[in-house]
């Protein structure tokens, strides 16, 4: 499902937060429920101690309790708190006035000195029960004494416990729900604020598409600033590419005028065939050059790094075949791991053109060297030919330094166009071999 970033973040954070609140709520509720239950059992236990304190046995072992009981709830019928004292040896049972309507309680199996706290069901009603059994000694010290077992049982209706727990649950989940709602609202506002730079970038791109501005001009956080910079470079490259197409098509139309005029003038000439062959060859070369210039890839900002040694090795193998008749020696200096973000077609074009030019002028040797620093790729081609007399003329389109050497005078101009598209530069000079040196310097586009 192709959800937006905002929806994914909001939904993911909401699920995590709601899960946390639910788990925290259940944990707090369970802890409070157990604490509340233990506090009720502690109250029932204190009631048992009170009953033990006021209970007496007669000389015959019969139960004797005062008319007034210290706990008021035990004196009110159906108050929710009930007490019972069992004297099993005399088959005697005492019940508090509050328990008249609910009858006798079930007698648990106990050992002397043992406490039993549990939740029981009596006559379809749930109760919290606390029971305790003691061994009661009858008679004065020094005289004949007897001991008998007494069992104390105190019950409490769970309605009060359930009501307290229900009020706590209502308050707990109410506050948790309110907190979750506030946090969801705060989260939505934070996400909106955090994604504002992306919305701003989207608006700027839309303005660029509509021609209202030429580049991304806003100030962005450091996470988005590199993206904005690269988008600007892509926009600049696209504008430069369009400009090259326009210029190339204009140049192409202008360049074809002269050959076509010659063809028209030579229609009835006896040497028509030779002129046609010459001019068609010229037009074909002009078309290839102008289309190559128009289709320059330009700076490969987002391109994957290209391994340059295989490219150089293929080009040198080709040059050795081209210049096999002259037995030129081509040498390569390049690290195996050298890579650079460069379009493969552009790499073949610039290195191949420079190598071909060097091969035409060299006497015996041409050397190709590729190296790179952190910020710049260096491509250097050196030969042992005559060298450059003028270091600016070779970069001008159509100028040939020596008519005796085959070519059209546009090889280095094509290289210059490509290098310029990569915002690089060309340096011409004299090589250590004694001839010309052509150095291409391409900056890192990243």
Buried (B, 14 or more C-beta within 10 A) or exposed (E): EEEEEBEEBBEEBBEEBBEEBEEEBEEBBEEBBEEBBEEBBEBBBEBBEBBBEEBEBEEEBEBEBEEEBEBEBBBEEEBBBBBBBBBEEBEBBBBBEBBEEBEEBEBBEBEEEEEBBEEBEBEEEEBBBBBBBBEBEBEEEEEEEEEBBBBBBBBBBBEEBEEBBEEBBEEBBEEBEEEBEEBBEEBBEBBEEEBEBBEBBEEBBEBBEEEEBEBBEEEBEEEBBEBBBBBBBBBBBEEBBEEBBEEBEEBBEEBBEEBEEBBEEBEEEEEEEEBBEEBEEBBEEBEEBBEBBBEBBBBBBEBEEBBBBEBBEEBBEBBBEBBEEEEBEBEBEBEEEBBBBBBBEBBBBBBBBBBBBBBBBBBEBBBBBBBBEEEBBBBBBBBBBBBBEEBEBBBEBEBBBEEEEEEEBBBBBBBBBBBBBBEBBBEBEEBEBBBBBBBBBBEEBE
